[in-house]
Amino acid sequence: MDLLVITREFPPHVLGGISYHLSYLYEEVNKLGHDITVITGKCPESEKVSSDLIPDDTTIHTVPFGSRQGYHIRFSVALWRFLAGFDTSAYDVALVHTPIPFSLQIPTITKYHDSEREERKYRPPRELSNKILDTLVDPTRRWNDQRSLTITDQAIFVSHLCRTAWQNHYNVSCETNVIHNGVDLSIFYPREERDHQQKYILFVGSEERKGISRVLEYAKTAPYEVWMVGPSQTNQPNTKALGRVSPEELAQLYSDAVTTIHPAHFEAFGNIILESLACGTPVVATDECGAAEVIDQDCGVVTDSLQEGVCEAENLNSEACLETARKYTWQNVAKRTIEVISQTIDK
């Protein structure tokens, strides 16, 4: 099939984790024999990464859209102008990863990776001018999101939690599917334990939405030191701030940890859950994390109590963690995505 992918970001110009998601996904889709054309946005805030993340034999059209702020308007307008001279009818289906408010005149599947309406509840305090601007712009975001649900033929959500969040805020009348994220097993796998490694509990994140305050409170009485990837400094006893690390170093940190904790307030999926499991380390997460849906009693604990969760998870079997992770390869995500595409085209 000839697939048209539309997204505000795609390697080598990255704004967040979605770019890596799309890189892994469409590399596997390409291996299944499908041709991929990507129309991607680019703005000054984009970080340039290695071109190695671009799947082979992928055609990329770049559409500059000015600024990340208000991207739902800026990208949609820039895309509309670009499409005026672009023939979408040459493609079997469009796979849209950034909500847009207009029809592409071909079968369309929109994938929703997060829920801005839920995430905004946990934003850090902002200046008054930004609050006023957000109040003025927010109705346009609501309109844009609702329109995207109206014009799409099929919606894919990264978790049942994510789908429920959208259903709570919008009228979701199109058909829906849930396809959980995948994990790259060539990066995240059990590493050889480092000599004389002290025991520690691992947390990856620095935002309140991901539960940083819960982690710091738990660390006061935690049985082991809590190591935090993301924060560059900490003044609290029994914690260690590691800042940003490479994927390879992160895999080592997962492998050596007693358990990985993710007490999120809201996380549409939470890739760190699968990454930790793929390294053989059990996880503790709240049910406000979409990836909690992949956890069973043999590889992790879903609870609001970090104290109880860590105590229980510490005794879980590493092989059970690996077995769960193997179910969520990007190859399997690609196969499931193609199934949804075929169902959409056949209707």
Secondary structure in CASP SS format (residue, H / E / C, confidence):
PFRMAT SS
TARGET T0000
AUTHOR 0000-0000-0000
METHOD secondary structure of the structure
MODEL  1
M C 1.00
D E 1.00
L E 1.00
L E 1.00
V E 1.00
I E 1.00
T E 1.00
R C 1.00
E C 1.00
F E 1.00
P C 1.00
P C 1.00
H E 1.00
V E 1.00
L C 1.00
G C 1.00
G H 1.00
I H 1.00
S H 1.00
Y H 1.00
H H 1.00
L H 1.00
S H 1.00
Y H 1.00
L H 1.00
Y H 1.00
E H 1.00
E H 1.00
V H 1.00
N H 1.00
K H 1.00
L C 1.00
G C 1.00
H C 1.00
D E 1.00
I E 1.00
T E 1.00
V E 1.00
I E 1.00
T E 1.00
G E 1.00
K E 1.00
C C 1.00
P C 1.00
E C 1.00
S C 1.00
E E 1.00
K E 1.00
V C 1.00
S C 1.00
S H 1.00
D H 1.00
L H 1.00
I C 1.00
P C 1.00
D C 1.00
D C 1.00
T E 1.00
T E 1.00
I E 1.00
H E 1.00
T E 1.00
V E 1.00
P E 1.00
F C 1.00
G C 1.00
S C 1.00
R C 1.00
Q C 1.00
G C 1.00
Y H 1.00
H H 1.00
I H 1.00
R H 1.00
F H 1.00
S H 1.00
V H 1.00
A H 1.00
L H 1.00
W H 1.00
R H 1.00
F H 1.00
L H 1.00
A C 1.00
G C 1.00
F C 1.00
D C 1.00
T H 1.00
S H 1.00
A H 1.00
Y C 1.00
D C 1.00
V E 1.00
A E 1.00
L E 1.00
V E 1.00
H C 1.00
T C 1.00
P C 1.00
I C 1.00
P C 1.00
F C 1.00
S C 1.00
L C 1.00
Q C 1.00
I C 1.00
P C 1.00
T E 1.00
I E 1.00
T E 1.00
K E 1.00
Y E 1.00
H C 1.00
D C 1.00
S C 1.00
E H 1.00
R H 1.00
E H 1.00
E H 1.00
R H 1.00
K H 1.00
Y H 1.00
R C 1.00
P C 1.00
P C 1.00
R C 1.00
E C 1.00
L H 1.00
S H 1.00
N H 1.00
K H 1.00
I H 1.00
L H 1.00
D H 1.00
T H 1.00
L H 1.00
V H 1.00
D H 1.00
P H 1.00
T H 1.00
R H 1.00
R H 1.00
W H 1.00
N H 1.00
D H 1.00
Q H 1.00
R H 1.00
S H 1.00
L H 1.00
T H 1.00
I H 1.00
T C 1.00
D C 1.00
Q E 1.00
A E 1.00
I E 1.00
F E 1.00
V C 1.00
S C 1.00
H H 1.00
L H 1.00
C H 1.00
R H 1.00
T H 1.00
A H 1.00
W H 1.00
Q H 1.00
N H 1.00
H H 1.00
Y C 1.00
N C 1.00
V C 1.00
S C 1.00
C C 1.00
E E 1.00
T E 1.00
N E 1.00
V E 1.00
I C 1.00
H C 1.00
N C 1.00
G C 1.00
V E 1.00
D C 1.00
L C 1.00
S C 1.00
I C 1.00
F C 1.00
Y C 1.00
P C 1.00
R C 1.00
E C 1.00
E C 1.00
R C 1.00
D C 1.00
H C 1.00
Q C 1.00
Q C 1.00
K C 1.00
Y E 1.00
I E 1.00
L E 1.00
F E 1.00
V E 1.00
G C 1.00
S C 1.00
E C 1.00
E C 1.00
R C 1.00
K C 1.00
G C 1.00
I H 1.00
S H 1.00
R H 1.00
V H 1.00
L H 1.00
E H 1.00
Y H 1.00
A H 1.00
K C 1.00
T C 1.00
A C 1.00
P C 1.00
Y C 1.00
E E 1.00
V E 1.00
W E 1.00
M E 1.00
V E 1.00
G C 1.00
P C 1.00
S C 1.00
Q C 1.00
T C 1.00
N C 1.00
Q C 1.00
P C 1.00
N C 1.00
T E 1.00
K E 1.00
A E 1.00
L E 1.00
G E 1.00
R C 1.00
V C 1.00
S C 1.00
P H 1.00
E H 1.00
E H 1.00
L H 1.00
A H 1.00
Q H 1.00
L H 1.00
Y H 1.00
S H 1.00
D H 1.00
A C 1.00
V C 1.00
T E 1.00
T E 1.00
I E 1.00
H E 1.00
P C 1.00
A C 1.00
H C 1.00
F C 1.00
E E 1.00
A C 1.00
F C 1.00
G C 1.00
N H 1.00
I H 1.00
I H 1.00
L H 1.00
E H 1.00
S H 1.00
L H 1.00
A H 1.00
C C 1.00
G C 1.00
T C 1.00
P C 1.00
V E 1.00
V E 1.00
A E 1.00
T C 1.00
D C 1.00
E C 1.00
C E 1.00
G H 1.00
A H 1.00
A H 1.00
E H 1.00
V H 1.00
I C 1.00
D C 1.00
Q C 1.00
D C 1.00
C C 1.00
G E 1.00
V E 1.00
V E 1.00
T C 1.00
D C 1.00
S C 1.00
L H 1.00
Q H 1.00
E H 1.00
G H 1.00
V H 1.00
C H 1.00
E H 1.00
A H 1.00
E C 1.00
N C 1.00
L C 1.00
N C 1.00
S H 1.00
E H 1.00
A H 1.00
C H 1.00
L H 1.00
E H 1.00
T H 1.00
A H 1.00
R H 1.00
K C 1.00
Y C 1.00
T E 1.00
W H 1.00
Q H 1.00
N H 1.00
V H 1.00
A H 1.00
K H 1.00
R H 1.00
T H 1.00
I H 1.00
E H 1.00
V H 1.00
I H 1.00
S H 1.00
Q H 1.00
T H 1.00
I H 1.00
D H 1.00
K C 1.00
END
